[in-house]
Amino acid sequence: MYQWHELKTWPELFILSLSGMKMFEVRQNDRDFQAGDFLLLREWDPTTETYTGRSMSRRVLYILQGGKFGLPENMVVMQLALV
C-alpha cells in the first residue's frame, strides 16, 4: 500500500522542484519511504516559520538507501516523477 508523506520544503528548493530542475529529495528516512509513495511538498518559509500556501505533488520512482556511496545509513535519495 502506497503512502502520502507531507514534507516541508524551503523556498529555494521548492522553486527548483517546481521548475523541474530538481527531481529528487534527500531526506532522513524517518517515515519508511518506499518506491511508489507520494510526496506532498509544501513550501515552508524558515524566516517566518510558516507555510507559504504553495505545494506540489510528486511520486517516488526509486530510492537509494543510505549506507551506500557515502550516504549516511539513516538517509535516502528519492528519484521523483510528476503526478
N, C-alpha and C positions, 0 to 999 in steps of 0.2 A: 504494500500500500504506500503510495507516494504521499509525501507531506508538504505542507506550505510552511515556510520559515520567513518571518518578518525580520528584516535586518536594517539597522541604521547605516546610512552611507553619507560620508561628508561631501559637501558641495563640489569640490574639485574632482572627486572620483565619480560622483553622481553624473556630472556633465560628460565625462569621458565614457561612462557606461551608456548614457542616453544617446550619445552620438554614434555608438557602435565601435568606438576605438578601443574600449576596454571590455572584452568579452570573457572575463574571468573574475573570480573572487578568491582572495587568500584570507582564510578565516581560521580561528581556533575551532576545532571540531568538538564543540560542547553541545551539539544538537544531533549528533549521529547523522550528518548529511549523507544522502545517497544519490546515486545517478537516477534521474527521473524525477527528483523532487523539484519543487517550485520555490523561487525566492521572490518575495515582495521587498524590493529595495526602496526604502523611504529616505528621502533627503533630510539630513539632520544637520542643523547649524550648531557647531560646538561652542560658538561665542555666546549665543543666546540660550543654548541648551533646549532648543525647541525644534519640532519638525517644521519644514517649510510648507508642507502641503503637497509637494510633488512626490510621485512614486512611479515605479515601473515594475513589471513582472518579467522574470527570466526563468528558464528551465535549466536544470543541471544535466549536462550531457555526459560528463566524465569527471572523475575525482582522482587526483593524485594524492594518495595518503602520505602523511608525514612519516618520518623515519627513513626517507629516501632522498637522495640528491641534495643533502644538506638541509632539508626541510625538517624543522623540529617535529617530534613524534605526535604532538597534540595539535598540529596544524594540517590544513588541507588546501589544495588549489583546485577550484572548481571551474571547469570549462562551461560556459553559458551559451544558451541559444535564446533567440527572441521567442516570445509566447504568442 
